[in-house]
Amino acid sequence: MKDNKISIDFDIEELLGLTEPKKNTLEYDLNFILENGIDKYLKQQQEQEDKRKEFVKLFKECFDELCYIMEKDEKRRVPISCFTCIRGMDLRDRYGKPKRK
């Protein structure tokens, strides 16, 4: 019963606007622009985009090594050479439906 009461309190706080806006929302971005200016906002967005591009570049460079490490994982947490991938199964509609050629 306490859990329901807590969630109701949080919802009321959110409705009244007493909570901080969550990051990556329009309200957060608008408040950031109003407080810090558009130049700082654009600089922050450019830095985030540069970090993303650097990560993708590093991931592409190390992809073969990552696959090798994941294949040798004892717990098999990431499927690398799974049966459905090798056989060319289309799993979008339902599990195990073969692709038509």
TIMI-2910 file (N, C-alpha, C, CB; in pm, 1 decimal, decimal comma, always signed):
<rs>
+----------+----------+----------+----------+----------+----------+----------+----------+----------+----------+----------+----------+------+
!      n_x !      n_y !      n_z !     ca_x !     ca_y !     ca_z !      c_x !      c_y !      c_z !     cb_x !     cb_y !     cb_z ! resn !
+----------+----------+----------+----------+----------+----------+----------+----------+----------+----------+----------+----------+------+
!    +82,0 !   -118,2 !     +0,0 !     +0,0 !     +0,0 !     +0,0 !    +87,3 !   +125,7 !     +0,0 !    -93,8 !     -0,9 !   +120,2 !  Met !
!   +203,3 !   +118,2 !    +67,1 !   +291,6 !   +233,8 !    +70,6 !   +344,6 !   +267,3 !    -67,7 !   +407,0 !   +209,1 !   +166,0 !  Lys !
!   +369,6 !   +164,1 !   -150,0 !   +421,0 !   +188,8 !   -283,6 !   +323,7 !   +271,9 !   -365,7 !   +449,9 !    +57,6 !   -354,1 !  Asp !
!   +195,0 !   +239,6 !   -356,5 !    +95,7 !   +316,1 !   -431,2 !    +90,6 !   +460,3 !   -384,2 !    -41,7 !   +252,2 !   -417,7 !  Asn !
!   +103,2 !   +482,0 !   -255,4 !    +99,4 !   +616,1 !   -200,7 !   +219,6 !   +698,1 !   -247,1 !    +94,6 !   +610,7 !    -48,8 !  Lys !
!   +336,4 !   +634,2 !   -251,8 !   +456,4 !   +704,0 !   -296,3 !   +443,5 !   +743,0 !   -443,1 !   +581,2 !   +616,5 !   -274,7 !  Ile !
!   +394,9 !   +653,6 !   -526,5 !   +382,9 !   +686,1 !   -668,6 !   +280,8 !   +797,5 !   -690,2 !   +343,2 !   +561,2 !   -749,2 !  Ser !
!   +175,0 !   +802,3 !   -610,0 !    +77,0 !   +909,7 !   -620,6 !   +142,2 !  +1043,2 !   -583,2 !    -45,6 !   +881,1 !   -529,9 !  Ile !
!   +224,0 !  +1044,1 !   -478,3 !   +292,8 !  +1166,6 !   -438,3 !   +385,1 !  +1216,0 !   -549,6 !   +373,1 !  +1143,2 !   -309,4 !  Asp !
!   +458,1 !  +1125,5 !   -613,9 !   +546,4 !  +1166,0 !   -721,4 !   +466,6 !  +1222,1 !   -838,5 !   +632,2 !  +1048,5 !   -766,8 !  Phe !
!   +353,1 !  +1162,2 !   -869,3 !   +271,7 !  +1210,5 !   -978,9 !   +218,5 !  +1350,7 !   -949,4 !   +156,4 !  +1114,2 !  -1005,6 !  Asp !
!   +178,8 !  +1377,0 !   -826,7 !   +129,4 !  +1509,2 !   -790,1 !   +241,0 !  +1612,4 !   -800,0 !    +70,7 !  +1507,5 !   -648,2 !  Ile !
!   +359,7 !  +1577,2 !   -754,1 !   +473,7 !  +1667,9 !   -766,0 !   +503,6 !  +1698,9 !   -911,7 !   +597,1 !  +1608,0 !   -698,7 !  Glu !
!   +496,5 !  +1597,9 !   -995,9 !   +523,3 !  +1618,7 !  -1137,9 !   +416,2 !  +1706,9 !  -1200,8 !   +531,1 !  +1484,3 !  -1211,3 !  Glu !
!   +289,6 !  +1683,8 !  -1164,5 !   +181,0 !  +1765,4 !  -1219,0 !   +193,6 !  +1911,8 !  -1178,1 !    +46,5 !  +1710,7 !  -1173,4 !  Leu !
!   +239,9 !  +1936,4 !  -1057,7 !   +255,1 !  +2073,4 !  -1009,4 !   +383,9 !  +2138,4 !  -1059,4 !   +252,4 !  +2075,4 !   -857,8 !  Leu !
!   +468,1 !  +2062,0 !  -1126,0 !   +592,8 !  +2116,2 !  -1177,8 !   +699,0 !  +2135,2 !  -1072,0 !   +567,2 !  +2245,7 !  -1244,7 !  Gly !
!   +694,5 !  +2057,1 !   -965,6 !   +790,5 !  +2070,6 !   -856,5 !   +915,2 !  +1986,7 !   -877,1 !   +725,7 !  +2032,9 !   -726,6 !  Leu !
!   +917,0 !  +1899,8 !   -976,2 !  +1034,0 !  +1816,1 !  -1001,7 !  +1117,1 !  +1877,5 !  -1113,9 !   +991,7 !  +1671,2 !  -1038,1 !  Thr !
!  +1244,9 !  +1846,2 !  -1113,8 !  +1332,9 !  +1892,0 !  -1220,2 !  +1299,0 !  +1817,2 !  -1349,2 !  +1482,1 !  +1871,3 !  -1181,6 !  Glu !
!  +1302,6 !  +1884,3 !  -1463,1 !  +1275,5 !  +1813,9 !  -1589,5 !  +1386,3 !  +1713,4 !  -1619,2 !  +1262,0 !  +1914,5 !  -1706,5 !  Pro !
!  +1348,6 !  +1604,8 !  -1681,7 !  +1445,6 !  +1500,5 !  -1714,7 !  +1529,7 !  +1544,9 !  -1833,5 !  +1374,5 !  +1366,4 !  -1745,4 !  Lys !
!  +1654,5 !  +1499,0 !  -1832,9 !  +1746,3 !  +1535,0 !  -1940,0 !  +1694,8 !  +1478,3 !  -2072,9 !  +1889,6 !  +1482,8 !  -1909,5 !  Lys !
!  +1729,4 !  +1545,5 !  -2182,0 !  +1688,7 !  +1508,1 !  -2317,9 !  +1538,8 !  +1521,5 !  -2339,0 !  +1731,4 !  +1366,0 !  -2347,8 !  Asn !
!  +1477,4 !  +1617,4 !  -2272,8 !  +1337,5 !  +1650,8 !  -2298,5 !  +1332,6 !  +1795,1 !  -2345,6 !  +1248,1 !  +1629,2 !  -2171,0 !  Thr !
!  +1225,4 !  +1830,5 !  -2409,9 !  +1209,6 !  +1966,0 !  -2460,6 !  +1212,4 !  +2068,1 !  -2347,2 !  +1079,4 !  +1978,0 !  -2539,0 !  Leu !
!  +1145,6 !  +2036,9 !  -2238,2 !  +1141,7 !  +2128,6 !  -2124,2 !  +1282,0 !  +2152,0 !  -2068,5 !  +1049,3 !  +2073,7 !  -2014,0 !  Glu !
!  +1361,7 !  +2046,4 !  -2056,7 !  +1498,9 !  +2059,8 !  -2007,1 !  +1581,3 !  +2147,2 !  -2101,0 !  +1564,9 !  +1921,2 !  -1991,6 !  Tyr !
!  +1569,2 !  +2120,7 !  -2232,4 !  +1646,0 !  +2198,0 !  -2329,4 !  +1607,3 !  +2345,4 !  -2326,5 !  +1625,9 !  +2141,7 !  -2469,5 !  Asp !
!  +1477,5 !  +2374,5 !  -2319,3 !  +1433,1 !  +2513,8 !  -2315,7 !  +1482,0 !  +2584,8 !  -2189,3 !  +1280,4 !  +2520,9 !  -2323,9 !  Leu !
!  +1474,6 !  +2517,3 !  -2074,4 !  +1524,5 !  +2577,1 !  -1950,6 !  +1675,0 !  +2601,9 !  -1958,0 !  +1491,9 !  +2486,8 !  -1831,1 !  Asn !
!  +1749,6 !  +2508,5 !  -2016,8 !  +1894,2 !  +2523,5 !  -2031,0 !  +1926,9 !  +2643,2 !  -2119,2 !  +1956,4 !  +2395,8 !  -2089,4 !  Phe !
!  +1853,0 !  +2657,6 !  -2230,4 !  +1875,9 !  +2770,4 !  -2320,7 !  +1844,4 !  +2902,0 !  -2251,3 !  +1791,0 !  +2756,0 !  -2447,9 !  Ile !
!  +1734,9 !  +2907,2 !  -2175,2 !  +1698,4 !  +3029,9 !  -2105,6 !  +1801,4 !  +3068,1 !  -1999,1 !  +1561,4 !  +3014,6 !  -2041,8 !  Leu !
!  +1856,5 !  +2968,9 !  -1930,0 !  +1951,4 !  +2996,6 !  -1823,2 !  +2091,8 !  +3026,2 !  -1874,9 !  +1956,2 !  +2880,4 !  -1728,3 !  Glu !
!  +2136,7 !  +2954,0 !  -1978,7 !  +2276,2 !  +2961,6 !  -2021,2 !  +2297,7 !  +3024,3 !  -2158,6 !  +2334,4 !  +2825,5 !  -2021,1 !  Asn !
!  +2193,9 !  +3038,3 !  -2235,6 !  +2208,1 !  +3095,7 !  -2368,7 !  +2219,0 !  +2988,1 !  -2475,8 !  +2329,5 !  +3186,0 !  -2373,9 !  Gly !
!  +2187,0 !  +3028,2 !  -2597,7 !  +2184,2 !  +2934,1 !  -2710,8 !  +2324,9 !  +2890,1 !  -2748,6 !  +2114,7 !  +2997,9 !  -2832,4 !  Ile !
!  +2425,6 !  +2978,1 !  -2732,1 !  +2562,4 !  +2942,3 !  -2770,3 !  +2615,1 !  +2825,4 !  -2687,6 !  +2655,0 !  +3062,9 !  -2754,5 !  Asp !
!  +2593,1 !  +2830,2 !  -2556,8 !  +2638,9 !  +2721,1 !  -2470,0 !  +2562,5 !  +2592,4 !  -2500,4 !  +2621,7 !  +2759,3 !  -2321,5 !  Lys !
!  +2433,2 !  +2603,9 !  -2531,8 !  +2352,3 !  +2486,4 !  -2567,0 !  +2404,3 !  +2421,4 !  -2693,9 !  +2204,6 !  +2525,3 !  -2584,6 !  Tyr !
!  +2430,7 !  +2503,0 !  -2796,2 !  +2482,1 !  +2448,6 !  -2922,7 !  +2620,4 !  +2386,8 !  -2903,8 !  +2488,1 !  +2558,8 !  -3030,2 !  Leu !
!  +2703,3 !  +2449,5 !  -2820,2 !  +2835,9 !  +2394,4 !  -2791,2 !  +2823,9 !  +2258,3 !  -2723,0 !  +2916,5 !  +2491,3 !  -2702,7 !  Lys !
!  +2731,1 !  +2247,4 !  -2627,7 !  +2708,3 !  +2120,9 !  -2557,1 !  +2658,4 !  +2012,9 !  -2654,1 !  +2606,4 !  +2140,9 !  -2442,2 !  Gln !
!  +2567,5 !  +2050,0 !  -2743,7 !  +2516,3 !  +1954,6 !  -2841,7 !  +2627,3 !  +1908,3 !  -2936,4 !  +2400,8 !  +2017,1 !  -2921,8 !  Gln !
!  +2714,8 !  +2001,6 !  -2977,6 !  +2825,7 !  +1965,3 !  -3066,8 !  +2923,8 !  +1872,4 !  -2996,8 !  +2898,8 !  +2091,1 !  -3115,9 !  Gln !
!  +2952,4 !  +1897,5 !  -2868,9 !  +3041,3 !  +1809,7 !  -2793,3 !  +2982,5 !  +1669,4 !  -2782,1 !  +3067,5 !  +1867,4 !  -2653,5 !  Glu !
!  +2853,1 !  +1660,1 !  -2759,6 !  +2786,8 !  +1529,5 !  -2750,3 !  +2794,6 !  +1455,4 !  -2883,9 !  +2639,2 !  +1546,5 !  -2707,3 !  Gln !
!  +2773,2 !  +1527,1 !  -2993,2 !  +2781,4 !  +1466,3 !  -3126,2 !  +2923,8 !  +1419,6 !  -3155,6 !  +2734,7 !  +1565,8 !  -3234,0 !  Glu !
!  +3024,2 !  +1498,2 !  -3115,4 !  +3164,2 !  +1458,8 !  -3135,8 !  +3197,9 !  +1333,0 !  -3057,1 !  +3258,7 !  +1572,6 !  -3095,2 !  Asp !
!  +3148,9 !  +1322,8 !  -2933,3 !  +3171,5 !  +1202,3 !  -2852,5 !  +3107,9 !  +1080,4 !  -2918,2 !  +3115,2 !  +1221,0 !  -2710,5 !  Lys !
!  +2987,3 !  +1098,4 !  -2972,2 !  +2917,5 !   +987,6 !  -3037,5 !  +2995,6 !   +940,8 !  -3160,1 !  +2774,3 !  +1029,6 !  -3077,7 !  Arg !
!  +3042,0 !  +1036,0 !  -3240,8 !  +3118,6 !  +1000,3 !  -3360,6 !  +3248,5 !   +928,8 !  -3324,1 !  +3149,4 !  +1125,6 !  -3443,5 !  Lys !
!  +3315,7 !   +974,8 !  -3218,1 !  +3439,8 !   +910,4 !  -3174,6 !  +3413,6 !   +767,2 !  -3127,8 !  +3505,6 !   +991,7 !  -3062,0 !  Glu !
!  +3301,8 !   +748,1 !  -3054,7 !  +3267,9 !   +613,6 !  -3009,5 !  +3241,9 !   +520,6 !  -3128,2 !  +3145,2 !   +617,9 !  -2917,6 !  Phe !
!  +3165,9 !   +567,7 !  -3225,5 !  +3135,6 !   +484,8 !  -3343,4 !  +3263,5 !   +450,8 !  -3418,3 !  +3036,5 !   +557,3 !  -3437,6 !  Val !
!  +3353,2 !   +548,4 !  -3431,1 !  +3480,6 !   +524,2 !  -3499,4 !  +3562,8 !   +417,3 !  -3426,1 !  +3561,3 !   +655,3 !  -3510,1 !  Lys !
!  +3572,4 !   +429,1 !  -3294,4 !  +3647,2 !   +330,3 !  -3216,0 !  +3580,4 !   +192,7 !  -3222,1 !  +3659,5 !   +376,4 !  -3069,8 !  Leu !
!  +3448,3 !   +191,3 !  -3220,4 !  +3376,6 !    +64,2 !  -3227,6 !  +3404,4 !     -5,4 !  -3360,6 !  +3225,3 !    +86,4 !  -3209,6 !  Phe !
!  +3403,2 !    +69,9 !  -3469,5 !  +3431,7 !    +10,9 !  -3601,0 !  +3573,7 !    -43,6 !  -3606,4 !  +3411,0 !   +114,8 !  -3712,6 !  Lys !
!  +3668,9 !    +29,9 !  -3546,5 !  +3808,3 !    -14,8 !  -3547,3 !  +3826,0 !   -144,6 !  -3468,4 !  +3899,1 !    +94,1 !  -3489,5 !  Glu !
!  +3753,3 !   -159,6 !  -3359,1 !  +3773,2 !   -272,4 !  -3268,0 !  +3666,9 !   -381,3 !  -3282,9 !  +3774,3 !   -222,9 !  -3125,6 !  Cys !
!  +3584,5 !   -375,6 !  -3385,8 !  +3471,9 !   -467,6 !  -3397,9 !  +3516,9 !   -613,2 !  -3402,2 !  +3391,6 !   -435,1 !  -3522,1 !  Phe !
!  +3618,6 !   -645,0 !  -3481,3 !  +3665,1 !   -783,3 !  -3492,3 !  +3716,4 !   -835,7 !  -3357,5 !  +3775,6 !   -793,8 !  -3598,5 !  Asp !
!  +3788,8 !   -751,4 !  -3285,4 !  +3838,9 !   -790,8 !  -3154,2 !  +3724,0 !   -813,7 !  -3056,0 !  +3934,7 !   -684,3 !  -3099,7 !  Glu !
!  +3624,2 !   -726,8 !  -3061,2 !  +3507,8 !   -741,5 !  -2973,4 !  +3432,7 !   -871,4 !  -3002,8 !  +3413,3 !   -621,3 !  -2989,3 !  Leu !
!  +3416,6 !   -902,9 !  -3130,7 !  +3348,8 !  -1028,3 !  -3167,2 !  +3427,9 !  -1148,7 !  -3115,8 !  +3330,7 !  -1037,9 !  -3321,1 !  Cys !
!  +3557,8 !  -1144,4 !  -3129,4 !  +3641,4 !  -1253,9 !  -3081,2 !  +3625,6 !  -1272,3 !  -2930,6 !  +3788,3 !  -1228,3 !  -3116,3 !  Tyr !
!  +3627,9 !  -1161,2 !  -2857,5 !  +3612,2 !  -1167,4 !  -2711,9 !  +3474,5 !  -1222,3 !  -2674,8 !  +3632,5 !  -1028,0 !  -2649,4 !  Ile !
!  +3370,3 !  -1179,3 !  -2746,1 !  +3234,6 !  -1225,8 !  -2714,9 !  +3215,3 !  -1372,8 !  -2750,8 !  +3131,4 !  -1140,9 !  -2788,9 !  Met !
!  +3281,9 !  -1419,1 !  -2855,3 !  +3273,3 !  -1560,9 !  -2890,4 !  +3338,0 !  -1648,1 !  -2783,3 !  +3339,8 !  -1586,4 !  -3026,0 !  Glu !
!  +3445,1 !  -1600,4 !  -2722,7 !  +3517,3 !  -1677,1 !  -2621,1 !  +3458,8 !  -1661,5 !  -2480,9 !  +3662,0 !  -1635,5 !  -2619,5 !  Lys !
!  +3351,6 !  -1584,1 !  -2467,0 !  +3289,5 !  -1562,3 !  -2336,4 !  +3233,1 !  -1694,4 !  -2284,7 !  +3177,6 !  -1454,2 !  -2345,3 !  Asp !
!  +3269,4 !  -1730,7 !  -2163,2 !  +3224,9 !  -1858,4 !  -2105,2 !  +3074,7 !  -1861,2 !  -2079,7 !  +3298,7 !  -1885,2 !  -1975,0 !  Glu !
!  +3017,8 !  -1747,7 !  -2046,0 !  +2874,6 !  -1742,9 !  -2012,9 !  +2786,1 !  -1727,8 !  -2136,1 !  +2847,5 !  -1628,4 !  -1917,5 !  Lys !
!  +2843,3 !  -1702,9 !  -2253,3 !  +2768,9 !  -1687,5 !  -2378,7 !  +2657,5 !  -1583,5 !  -2366,3 !  +2709,8 !  -1821,6 !  -2421,5 !  Arg !
!  +2692,7 !  -1464,6 !  -2315,3 !  +2592,9 !  -1361,0 !  -2292,9 !  +2551,0 !  -1291,2 !  -2420,9 !  +2645,2 !  -1260,0 !  -2195,6 !  Arg !
!  +2637,0 !  -1290,4 !  -2523,6 !  +2604,7 !  -1226,1 !  -2650,4 !  +2616,2 !  -1329,5 !  -2761,2 !  +2697,9 !  -1104,3 !  -2677,7 !  Val !
!  +2506,4 !  -1358,3 !  -2832,8 !  +2515,2 !  -1455,3 !  -2942,2 !  +2586,9 !  -1393,7 !  -3062,1 !  +2374,3 !  -1504,2 !  -2983,3 !  Pro !
!  +2692,4 !  -1458,4 !  -3106,9 !  +2768,3 !  -1409,1 !  -3221,1 !  +2736,6 !  -1492,0 !  -3345,3 !  +2919,5 !  -1412,4 !  -3191,2 !  Ile !
!  +2745,0 !  -1621,4 !  -3334,4 !  +2719,6 !  -1710,0 !  -3448,2 !  +2599,6 !  -1797,7 !  -3415,0 !  +2845,2 !  -1797,4 !  -3481,8 !  Ser !
!  +2483,2 !  -1736,6 !  -3404,7 !  +2365,2 !  -1814,5 !  -3367,8 !  +2305,0 !  -1882,0 !  -3490,8 !  +2260,4 !  -1724,9 !  -3299,4 !  Cys !
!  +2228,2 !  -1986,4 !  -3469,3 !  +2171,4 !  -2068,0 !  -3576,6 !  +2081,8 !  -1985,3 !  -3667,5 !  +2092,6 !  -2184,9 !  -3518,4 !  Phe !
!  +1997,7 !  -1900,2 !  -3609,6 !  +1903,3 !  -1824,4 !  -3692,9 !  +1975,7 !  -1723,6 !  -3780,5 !  +1800,4 !  -1752,5 !  -3605,4 !  Thr !
!  +2086,2 !  -1666,8 !  -3733,3 !  +2162,1 !  -1572,7 !  -3815,2 !  +2229,2 !  -1644,8 !  -3932,4 !  +2267,5 !  -1500,0 !  -3729,6 !  Cys !
!  +2285,9 !  -1759,9 !  -3903,2 !  +2356,1 !  -1835,7 !  -4006,8 !  +2257,3 !  -1885,1 !  -4113,1 !  +2432,3 !  -1955,3 !  -3944,4 !  Ile !
!  +2141,6 !  -1931,0 !  -4072,2 !  +2041,4 !  -1985,3 !  -4164,1 !  +1961,1 !  -1876,7 !  -4234,6 !  +1947,4 !  -2076,7 !  -4089,3 !  Arg !
!  +1973,0 !  -1752,5 !  -4194,6 !  +1901,7 !  -1644,1 !  -4260,7 !  +1754,7 !  -1639,9 !  -4224,7 !  +1916,3 !  -1656,3 !  -4408,8 !  Gly !
!  +1721,9 !  -1657,8 !  -4099,0 !  +1583,3 !  -1653,6 !  -4054,6 !  +1538,5 !  -1509,0 !  -4034,3 !  +1565,7 !  -1734,1 !  -3924,7 !  Met !
!  +1412,5 !  -1482,6 !  -4066,6 !  +1354,0 !  -1351,3 !  -4043,7 !  +1271,4 !  -1359,8 !  -3916,0 !  +1266,7 !  -1304,6 !  -4165,9 !  Asp !
!  +1314,8 !  -1291,6 !  -3809,9 !  +1250,0 !  -1303,3 !  -3679,2 !  +1159,1 !  -1185,2 !  -3648,3 !  +1354,4 !  -1316,2 !  -3571,0 !  Leu !
!  +1126,8 !  -1102,1 !  -3746,4 !  +1044,7 !   -984,9 !  -3718,4 !   +899,7 !  -1021,1 !  -3687,2 !  +1049,3 !   -889,9 !  -3835,7 !  Arg !
!   +838,4 !  -1106,8 !  -3766,4 !   +696,9 !  -1138,3 !  -3746,4 !   +676,1 !  -1243,5 !  -3639,0 !   +635,2 !  -1185,5 !  -3876,0 !  Asp !
!   +748,2 !  -1353,2 !  -3648,6 !   +740,8 !  -1457,4 !  -3545,9 !   +871,2 !  -1535,4 !  -3549,9 !   +616,9 !  -1552,3 !  -3567,9 !  Arg !
!   +896,4 !  -1605,3 !  -3445,1 !  +1024,5 !  -1673,8 !  -3431,3 !  +1039,6 !  -1786,8 !  -3532,4 !  +1039,6 !  -1728,4 !  -3290,5 !  Tyr !
!  +1149,5 !  -1786,9 !  -3604,7 !  +1185,4 !  -1899,4 !  -3689,1 !  +1118,2 !  -1904,7 !  -3824,3 !  +1156,2 !  -2021,8 !  -3618,7 !  Gly !
!  +1066,6 !  -1795,7 !  -3876,4 !  +1004,5 !  -1796,1 !  -4008,8 !  +1114,5 !  -1775,9 !  -4112,8 !   +894,0 !  -1684,8 !  -4020,7 !  Lys !
!  +1138,1 !  -1873,6 !  -4200,7 !  +1247,0 !  -1861,3 !  -4298,7 !  +1222,5 !  -1747,8 !  -4397,5 !  +1264,5 !  -1992,3 !  -4374,8 !  Pro !
!  +1331,6 !  -1683,9 !  -4442,1 !  +1319,6 !  -1580,0 !  -4543,8 !  +1288,2 !  -1644,1 !  -4678,2 !  +1449,2 !  -1495,5 !  -4552,5 !  Lys !
!  +1205,7 !  -1577,9 !  -4754,1 !  +1173,3 !  -1628,0 !  -4889,0 !  +1266,6 !  -1564,4 !  -4989,8 !  +1025,1 !  -1598,5 !  -4926,4 !  Arg !
!  +1313,1 !  -1644,9 !  -5082,1 !  +1410,0 !  -1594,7 !  -5182,5 !  +1339,3 !  -1558,8 !  -5309,6 !  +1519,4 !  -1698,7 !  -5211,6 !  Lys !
+----------+----------+----------+----------+----------+----------+----------+----------+----------+----------+----------+----------+------+
</rs>
